[in-house]
Amino acid sequence: MPGAVLGVGIATLDIVNSVAEYPAEDAEVRALDQRTVRGGNCANTLDVLAQLDHRCAWVGVLAGDAGGDFIAADLAARGIQHTHARCLAGGATPTSYIALSLTTGSRTIIHYRDLPELTAADFHCVPLSGWDWVHFEGRHPAETAQMIARVRRERPAVPVSVEIEKPRAGIEALFNGADVLIFSRAYVQALSAPGEPSPRECLHRLAAQTDAALCLLPWGAQGAYGLARDGAVVFAPAHPPAVLRDSLAAGDVFNAAIIDGLMASGVRSVADVGSADLRALLERANRLAGCKCGMKGLDGLAAAARGSGWPGGGGP
């Protein structure tokens, strides 16, 4: 059942260059095509949720430049409210320069940022009534922890999810207070020696540090792992497309499918999700992420997925 989702994170200007294959250092190659799109993990997740008929709003910082105008217009065109975004007249829009290899479908990102992060004081001005879910990017940990605490204090029944994408100083402050923690493969690998420990072991170790009801670990083309509070790690295989075209934002799509699946499940609390439900949830998210990898960009993703029979594997 569609609901209302509030997302807190960044939005970026993405300049995507498609190349036949990723160039060697000091090489000069010609792009086969170029597109400029609105990016950002949370904004992408809301884009997909809006396509899945949820009412969405984004809260973050917008620069007062042409890039900020582009992002604001794109959010509005996709039905994503941004009324409570903080606008900085002198800011510079965060920009990602992306090389998309058509040989492998992989993306290499060079990101430039010179814009302040959203603060807890900024977030205090955002009304919390009317939202069925709140999703945070794991950024600016000390401030984000205060934002999560506010949601817990004022709307204790509203589920909260947090994406832990990169190692950041103090990121462990976000391990408690959320119902769902989504750890990225990049985060886990940055903390581990190559080849060890296994994703299952990593998830167990991380879950021991949090009070979240669900801990998830998407592992790219190898599938995804999840751990509910009944203690059993479950695994769902990936669903790669027939032709890999673009892996950019696949993780953001996975996150959207998780939120959508939990909202559609009818469970009274995320804590009620058991291992069998979790496996179906991961399967569903992997299918949508796989569908995305078979197409460029996010436009029309939900319609394409539904046309191919998604949600395959069902929901919890």
N, C-alpha and C positions, 0 to 999 in steps of 0.2 A: 504494500500500500504506500503510495507516495507520501512523503512528509516534507518537513522544512529543515534544511541543513545550513548551519552557520560554519563557514570555514575561515581560519585565521592563518595567514602565511604571506608569501610574497607573490608578486606577479612580475613577469619580465618581458622584455622585448627579445624575441628569438630570431636570429638571422640564420636560416638553415641553407647550407650549400650542399647539394647532392653531388657526390663525386663517384667515379667508376669504382675506385678503391681508395682506401686511406693512403695519403701520400707519405713517402719517406721524408725524414728531416731534410730541410734545405731544398726540397723539391718545389717546382712550380707547376700546378695543374689547373685545368680549366673546369669550372663547375658546370655540370650538365643542366642544372636548374637552380633557382634560388627563390626562397619564399620568406617573407617576414610575417611572423605570427606572434600572438600573445602566448607566453609560457608561464612557468612557475608551477611547482608541484601542487599546491593547494588549489590554485586557480584551475589547473587542468582537471583535478578531481571533481571540482564543482561543475565544470563544463560537462563532464560525463553524467554526473548526477542530474543536471538540468535536462539532458537528453533523455534520461530515464524518468522524467516527469516530476522530479522533486523541485520544491521551491528553494532556491539557493541564494545566499548572500556571502560576499567576500569582504573580509576586513584585513587591511594591510596599509602600506604606505605607498602613495602615488606621488611621483615627481611632477612638478609643474612645468613640464616640457612637452615636446611633440610626442615623445614615447609614452608619457603618462596619458596624454589625450588619446593615443592609439589604444592603449590598454583599457581605459575607461569606456571607449566606444565599443570595443570588442566584448567586454563583459556585458554591457547593456544589450548588445545585439543577441547575445546568447541567453538573455533572461536572467542574468546573475546580478542581483542588487549590490551596489557598492556605496550606498548612501553614507555609511559610517567609516569609510576609508579616510585615513589622514592624508591630506594634500599638503605638500611642501612646495612653496613657490620657487625656492632656489635649488631644489633637488635635481639629481640626474638619474634617469631611469636605468635600473639594472639591465644589462644586456648580455645575452649569451650568443656566442659565435659557434655554430654547430656544423661539423663536417659529418654528413650522413653517407656512409659507404653503401653503394648499391650492390656490392659484391656480398657483403655479410649482413647488411641491415643494421649494423652497429652505429652508434653515434658517439662522437668525441666532442666534448663541450669545453670551451674557454669562456669563463664567466667573469664579467667585470661589474663590480658593485661599488657605488659611492653614494649610498642612501641610508639614513638611519633606520634601525629596526623599529617595529611597533613596540610601544611600551605598555605596561599594565595600566598606566594613567590614561593612555589613549583608549584602551579596551574598556575601561570603566565607563566610558561614554556610550558604549554599545548596549542597547536594550537586550535583555536575555529572554524576555517573554516571547512565546510563540514559536520557539525552536524545539524540534524533536531530536536533534543531534548536533553536537559541536565537534568539529575536527580541527586539530592544530598541527602545523608543521613544528618539528622540534628545533626551533631557532631561539636565540637569545634566552637561554634556559632560565635564568633568575626571574626575568620578566614574565616569560610564558608560564612558569610555575605559579606565579601570582594570578594570572588569568584563569588557569585551571582551577585554582582554589576558589576564585570568585564564582565560577560556574557551579562548583560543588556546594558552595555555601548558599547561593541564591536559587539554584535549580537542581537540587540533589538527585532527582529522578531522571534527568536528561543524560543519556550516554555520551561519553567523551572518548574520542580516539586521538592518538598522537602518533605521528610518523617520526621515527628516529632514523634519519637518513645518513648523517655524517657524525664522526667524532667531534665534539665541541667541548670546550672547557665547561664543566658543571652540568653536562647533559643528563647525568644520573638524577638530577633534581626532578626530571620529568618522568621517572620510572614509576612514581607513585601518584595516585589520584585519577588515573585514566582507567576506563573500562577495557579499552583495546589498545595495545601497543603493537605497532607494525615496525619491525626492525628491517633495515635494508641489508642486502647482501654486502654492499660496499662498507657499511658500518661494521658488520661482523668481521669481514676480512681485514679491515684496518686494525682490528684488535688482536688478530690471530696470526700465527706463523703459517706460511703456505702449507696447505694440506692437513692442518690440524687446528683445533679439533673438528669433528664432523658437524654439519648443520644441526643435527639432532642434539648433540652435546652442547653446542653453543646456545641453542634455544633453552635447554634446561638451565644452564648457568644464568642466562639473562632473566628467565622467569623467576628464579630464586631471589632476584633483587627487586621484584616489583609486586604490587598488590593487584595488578590488572587481572581481570577475569579471563581475558584471551591474550595470548602472545603469538604473533605471526611472524614468519620469516620467509618471504618470497625469495626464491633462489634462481630467478631467471629461467633459462631454457631447461633447467633440470626439474622444475616444479616448485612447490611451496610446502612449508611445514607450519604446523600450528599446535599450540598447547593450550588446552582448557584446564580449568582448575581441578579436574578429576585426575590430572597427572600424566596422561598418556599423550606422547607426541604423535600426531597424525601427519600423513603425507598425501599429497595429491599431485599427480604428474602434470607436466606442462602440456599445452595443446598448441603446438606451433602451427602456423599457417602453411598452406601448400607452397607459397612463395613468400619469403621474408623480405619485406619492403622497408619497414621503418620501426625500430624499437623505441624511438623517442617517446617518452611519456607512458610507456607500458606499465611502469610501476604505479604511476598516478591512476591509471585505469584500474589496476588491481585494487588499489585502495578504495576507489569509488564502488567497485563491485562488492567489496566486503561490506561497506556501509549500507549499500542498497539491499544486499542480501539479508543483513541483520534487521533492517527496518521492515523488510517484507516478510520476515519469518514469523512474526506474531508472538515471539517470546516476550515475556513480561520483563525480563532482565537479561543482560548479556551473560550474567553469571549462570543462567539456566541452560546455556549452550553446552552440550556434551560433545564427546569425541565424534560420534556418528554425525551429528549436526555440523560439526566443524569441518569434517572431511568433505561433506557436500558443499559447504560454503567455499572452501578452497578450490574445489573442482569448478564451481560456478565462476569464481574470480579468474581462474586460470584460462577458462574458455574465452572470457571477454578480453583479457589481456592478449591472448593469442590472436583473436580476431583483429585487434588493433594493430598487431605487428604485421598483418597482411595488407595494410593500407597506409597511405601517407596521411599524417595528421589525424585529427580527431573528428573532423566534420563528417556527420552521417554515421558515426560508429554504432550508436544504439540501433538505428534502423537496419544497418548491415548485419549486426549480430542477431537481431530478432528474425531477420530474413533467412538466416542460416540455422535457425532453430534454437538459439540461445533463449533462456538459460538451460543449457545442457547440464545434466547432473542435478538439476533442481536446486532448491535452497533449503536452509535448515527447517 
